[in-house]
Amino acid sequence: MNRKFKKCLITGITGSGGSYLCEHILAKKEKVKIYGTYRSKGYLNFLKKKYKKKISFFKADLRSYKRVKNIIKKIKPDLIFHIASNADVRKSFDEPKKIIENNNAITLNLLEAIRICHLKSLIIICSTSEIYGIVKKKDIPIKETKNINPVNPYSVSKAFQDMLSQVYYKCYGLNIIITRMFSYTNARRNNLFQTSFAKQIAQIEKGKMKILKHGNLNSVRSIIDISDAMESYWLTAKRGTIGKIYNIGGNKIISVGKYLNELKKLSKTKIITKVDKKLIRPVDVTLQIPDVRLFKKDVKWREKVKFTESLKKLLNDCRN
């Protein structure tokens, strides 16, 4: 299986993940037209300047069903990557209502618009490993069949998106594939621990900060590079089986603390660190190690970027 697409819609195209995915697809040089919705500017000017007329942008609040439906009717995309979501886990503890209502509404509106418009679009729902919550050692590596057990307001909203998508596939026959992404590097998203560490190191090197602040360092994660993550999304669309759920994650298993130490080794100056209580989550996921055999078997995806190379890339991106 190697699907071809003419019109690809990325929700949240100006966000960190959306902008990277857009660039990744355009670099493939396939004959696919990119459309994107955005609410806040984010990387809008960057994408406009770099790609000029290769992307059509739609400013839209996806909480408006009418607006979503009008966009869907106008574009009639044959591929949709649903990336738009407020993904700030720490902030979700402080603003649960805002984040849950936003993430639930934008997904329901998108799926309902596709259903009402009778489109056969392939929809990739970009879910997250956060929905598994706190997992015991006996359940590692985490399989797709593991019970959903969210432990923060953000992951509750993602669990809703995930389960709602399964219902729209089973009840209404929408062409949906769900990906559950584990940790990946993303220099454009400040609220990830990897990026936060790298950006603070860059600031300390420039003399703009003195101490690197961090939260819980004991959580154990699997990590992949941003380019491998974006390729996994693209290959899901090309080769994934409709109706399936896929874990996506890396071979590199590392604690948050050890990740910080590896970054510190690459620093041009001595880094002093300190716990910031504001960064500690009331409840934190501790083991995030996926079983990705199903994904690799179906989609023929393999990691290409070595861990050390990915570390250097992230730090250099944050320095720049």
C-alpha positions as CSV (number, residue, x, y, z in Angstrom):
1,M,0.0,0.0,0.0
2,N,1.3,3.4,-0.9
3,R,-1.5,6.0,-1.0
4,K,-1.3,9.1,-3.1
5,F,-2.8,12.4,-2.0
6,K,-3.7,15.7,-3.8
7,K,-4.9,17.9,-1.0
8,C,-3.6,17.7,2.5
9,L,-5.1,19.7,5.4
10,I,-3.1,20.2,8.6
11,T,-5.0,21.6,11.6
12,G,-2.8,23.8,13.7
13,I,-0.3,24.3,10.9
14,T,1.4,27.3,12.5
15,G,2.1,25.5,15.8
16,S,5.3,23.6,16.5
17,G,4.3,20.1,15.3
18,G,2.1,21.4,12.4
19,S,4.9,23.6,11.0
20,Y,7.4,20.8,11.2
21,L,5.0,18.4,9.5
22,C,4.2,20.9,6.8
23,E,8.0,21.4,6.0
24,H,8.5,17.6,6.1
25,I,5.8,16.9,3.5
26,L,6.9,19.7,1.2
27,A,10.5,18.4,1.3
28,K,9.1,15.1,-0.1
29,K,8.3,17.0,-3.3
30,E,5.2,14.9,-3.9
31,K,2.4,16.5,-5.9
32,V,0.4,17.4,-2.8
33,K,-1.2,20.8,-2.1
34,I,-0.9,21.8,1.6
35,Y,-3.8,23.6,3.4
36,G,-3.6,24.6,7.0
37,T,-5.8,26.1,9.7
38,Y,-4.5,28.3,12.4
39,R,-5.8,30.3,15.3
40,S,-2.6,32.0,16.7
41,K,0.1,33.2,14.4
42,G,2.9,31.0,15.7
43,Y,5.1,30.1,12.7
44,L,2.8,31.7,10.1
45,N,5.2,34.3,8.9
46,F,8.1,31.8,8.8
47,L,6.0,29.4,6.7
48,K,4.7,32.2,4.4
49,K,8.2,33.6,3.8
50,K,9.8,30.2,3.2
51,Y,7.2,28.5,1.1
52,K,5.3,31.5,-0.4
53,K,2.4,30.1,-2.4
54,K,2.9,26.4,-1.6
55,I,0.5,26.6,1.4
56,S,-3.1,27.9,1.6
57,F,-3.8,29.2,5.1
58,F,-7.2,29.5,6.8
59,K,-7.5,31.6,10.0
60,A,-10.1,29.7,12.0
61,D,-11.2,29.0,15.5
62,L,-12.0,25.3,15.2
63,R,-14.4,25.6,18.2
64,S,-16.8,27.1,15.6
65,Y,-18.6,24.2,13.9
66,K,-19.9,26.4,11.1
67,R,-16.3,27.6,10.3
68,V,-14.9,24.1,10.3
69,K,-17.7,22.9,8.0
70,N,-17.2,25.7,5.6
71,I,-13.4,25.1,5.4
72,I,-13.9,21.3,4.9
73,K,-16.5,22.0,2.1
74,K,-14.2,24.4,0.4
75,I,-11.0,22.3,0.4
76,K,-12.5,18.7,0.3
77,P,-9.1,17.3,1.5
78,D,-8.3,13.7,0.8
79,L,-5.8,13.7,3.8
80,I,-6.2,15.4,7.1
81,F,-3.6,15.5,9.9
82,H,-5.4,16.6,13.1
83,I,-2.6,18.2,15.1
84,A,-4.4,21.3,16.5
85,S,-4.7,21.0,20.3
86,N,-3.6,22.9,23.4
87,A,-0.8,20.5,24.4
88,D,0.5,22.2,27.6
89,V,0.4,19.4,30.2
90,R,1.6,21.6,33.1
91,K,-0.8,24.4,32.3
92,S,-3.7,22.0,32.0
93,F,-3.6,21.5,35.8
94,D,-4.2,25.3,36.2
95,E,-6.7,25.7,33.4
96,P,-8.5,22.3,33.0
97,K,-11.8,23.7,31.8
98,K,-10.2,25.8,29.1
99,I,-8.0,23.1,27.7
100,I,-10.5,20.3,27.9
101,E,-13.3,22.3,26.2
102,N,-11.0,23.5,23.5
103,N,-9.5,20.1,22.6
104,N,-12.8,18.3,22.8
105,A,-14.7,20.8,20.7
106,I,-12.2,21.1,17.8
107,T,-12.0,17.4,17.3
108,L,-15.8,16.8,17.5
109,N,-16.4,19.6,15.0
110,L,-13.8,18.3,12.6
111,L,-15.1,14.7,12.6
112,E,-18.8,15.8,12.4
113,A,-18.0,18.1,9.5
114,I,-16.4,15.2,7.6
115,R,-19.4,13.0,8.4
116,I,-22.0,15.6,7.3
117,C,-20.1,16.5,4.1
118,H,-19.9,12.8,3.2
119,L,-16.1,13.0,2.5
120,K,-13.8,10.0,2.2
121,S,-10.8,11.9,3.6
122,L,-8.2,9.9,5.4
123,I,-7.9,11.4,8.9
124,I,-4.8,10.9,11.0
125,I,-5.6,11.7,14.6
126,C,-2.4,12.7,16.4
127,S,-3.0,11.3,19.9
128,T,-0.4,11.0,22.7
129,S,1.2,8.5,25.0
130,E,0.0,10.7,27.9
131,I,-3.4,8.9,27.6
132,Y,-1.9,5.7,29.2
133,G,-1.2,7.6,32.4
134,I,0.8,5.9,35.2
135,V,1.8,2.4,33.9
136,K,3.2,-0.4,36.1
137,K,6.5,-2.1,35.2
138,K,4.7,-5.3,34.4
139,D,2.9,-3.5,31.6
140,I,6.1,-2.2,29.9
141,P,6.5,-1.9,27.0
142,I,3.1,-0.4,26.6
143,K,0.9,-2.1,23.9
144,E,-1.9,-0.3,22.0
145,T,-4.4,-2.6,23.9
146,K,-3.4,-1.1,27.3
147,N,-6.3,0.5,29.1
148,I,-6.5,4.3,28.8
149,N,-5.9,5.9,32.2
150,P,-5.3,9.7,31.9
151,V,-3.9,11.4,35.0
152,N,-4.0,15.1,33.9
153,P,-6.6,17.3,32.3
154,Y,-4.7,17.5,29.0
155,S,-4.6,13.7,28.7
156,V,-8.3,13.5,29.5
157,S,-9.0,15.7,26.5
158,K,-6.7,13.6,24.3
159,A,-8.4,10.4,25.6
160,F,-11.7,12.0,24.5
161,Q,-10.3,12.7,21.0
162,D,-8.9,9.2,20.8
163,M,-12.1,7.4,21.9
164,L,-14.4,9.8,19.9
165,S,-12.3,9.0,16.7
166,Q,-12.8,5.3,17.4
167,V,-16.6,5.8,17.6
168,Y,-16.6,7.8,14.3
169,Y,-14.7,5.0,12.6
170,K,-16.9,2.2,14.0
171,C,-20.3,4.0,13.7
172,Y,-20.0,6.2,10.7
173,G,-17.2,4.6,8.7
174,L,-14.9,7.6,8.7
175,N,-11.4,6.7,7.4
176,I,-9.4,7.2,10.6
177,I,-6.0,6.1,11.8
178,I,-4.9,7.0,15.4
179,T,-1.3,7.6,16.3
180,R,-0.1,7.7,19.9
181,M,3.2,9.6,19.9
182,F,5.7,9.1,22.7
183,S,8.4,11.7,23.5
184,Y,10.1,13.4,20.6
185,T,12.4,16.4,20.2
186,N,10.8,19.7,19.1
187,A,12.8,22.9,19.2
188,R,9.7,25.0,18.5
189,R,7.7,23.8,21.5
190,N,9.0,25.4,24.7
191,N,6.9,23.4,27.1
192,L,8.6,20.1,26.4
193,F,11.3,19.2,28.9
194,Q,13.9,18.6,26.2
195,T,13.3,22.0,24.6
196,S,13.1,23.8,27.9
197,F,16.5,22.4,28.9
198,A,18.2,23.1,25.5
199,K,16.8,26.7,25.4
200,Q,17.9,27.4,29.0
201,I,21.4,26.1,28.2
202,A,21.5,28.4,25.1
203,Q,20.5,31.4,27.3
204,I,23.1,30.5,30.0
205,E,25.8,30.3,27.2
206,K,24.8,33.8,26.1
207,G,25.0,35.1,29.7
208,K,21.3,35.9,29.7
209,M,20.5,33.3,32.5
210,K,22.5,31.9,35.4
211,I,20.6,28.8,36.6
212,L,18.7,26.1,34.6
213,K,15.3,25.4,36.3
214,H,13.7,22.0,36.0
215,G,10.8,19.9,37.3
216,N,10.7,16.1,38.0
217,L,13.8,14.4,36.6
218,N,12.9,10.8,37.5
219,S,10.3,10.1,34.7
220,V,11.6,7.5,32.2
221,R,10.8,8.1,28.5
222,S,11.6,6.8,25.0
223,I,12.8,9.5,22.7
224,I,12.9,10.0,18.9
225,D,14.1,12.9,16.8
226,I,11.6,15.4,15.2
227,S,12.4,14.3,11.7
228,D,11.8,10.6,12.5
229,A,8.5,11.7,14.2
230,M,7.3,13.6,11.2
231,E,8.3,10.8,8.8
232,S,6.3,8.4,11.0
233,Y,3.2,10.6,10.6
234,W,3.7,10.8,6.8
235,L,4.2,7.0,6.5
236,T,1.1,6.4,8.6
237,A,-0.9,8.3,5.9
238,K,0.8,6.4,3.1
239,R,0.8,2.9,4.5
240,G,-1.2,2.7,7.8
241,T,-4.2,0.5,8.1
242,I,-7.5,2.4,8.5
243,G,-9.2,1.8,11.8
244,K,-5.9,0.9,13.6
245,I,-4.2,2.5,16.5
246,Y,-0.4,2.8,16.5
247,N,2.1,3.6,19.2
248,I,5.0,5.6,17.8
249,G,8.2,5.9,19.8
250,G,12.0,5.4,19.9
251,N,14.5,2.8,20.9
252,K,16.4,5.2,23.2
253,I,15.1,4.8,26.8
254,I,16.3,7.5,29.2
255,S,15.2,9.4,32.3
256,V,14.5,13.1,32.1
257,G,17.5,13.7,34.4
258,K,19.9,11.7,32.3
259,Y,18.7,13.5,29.2
260,L,19.5,16.8,30.9
261,N,23.0,15.5,31.8
262,E,23.6,14.5,28.2
263,L,22.7,18.1,27.1
264,K,24.9,19.6,29.8
265,K,27.9,17.7,28.4
266,L,27.4,19.5,25.0
267,S,27.2,22.9,26.7
268,K,30.0,25.5,26.1
269,T,29.8,26.5,29.8
270,K,29.2,25.1,33.3
271,I,25.4,24.6,33.9
272,I,24.0,25.0,37.4
273,T,20.6,23.4,37.9
274,K,17.8,23.9,40.4
275,V,14.3,22.5,41.0
276,D,11.4,24.9,40.2
277,K,8.3,23.9,42.2
278,K,6.1,25.6,39.5
279,L,7.3,22.9,37.0
280,I,6.4,20.0,39.2
281,R,3.2,18.3,38.1
282,P,0.7,17.4,40.8
283,V,0.6,13.9,39.2
284,D,3.3,12.8,36.7
285,V,3.6,9.9,34.3
286,T,6.7,7.9,35.2
287,L,7.2,5.2,32.6
288,Q,6.6,6.0,29.0
289,I,8.1,3.1,27.0
290,P,6.1,1.9,24.0
291,D,5.7,-1.4,22.1
292,V,6.0,-0.2,18.5
293,R,6.1,-3.6,16.7
294,L,2.7,-3.2,15.2
295,F,3.6,0.2,13.7
296,K,6.9,-1.0,12.3
297,K,5.3,-4.1,10.8
298,D,2.4,-2.3,9.1
299,V,4.1,1.0,8.1
300,K,7.7,-0.1,7.6
301,W,9.0,2.8,9.6
302,R,12.5,2.9,11.0
303,E,14.4,5.5,13.1
304,K,17.2,7.1,11.2
305,V,18.5,9.8,13.5
306,K,20.9,8.6,16.2
307,F,20.3,9.9,19.7
308,T,23.6,11.8,20.0
309,E,22.9,13.5,16.6
310,S,19.4,14.4,17.7
311,L,20.7,16.0,21.0
312,K,23.2,18.2,19.0
313,K,20.5,19.1,16.5
314,L,18.1,20.2,19.3
315,L,20.7,22.2,21.1
316,N,21.9,24.0,17.9
317,D,18.3,24.7,16.9
318,C,17.7,26.3,20.3
319,R,20.9,28.3,20.1
320,N,19.8,29.7,16.7
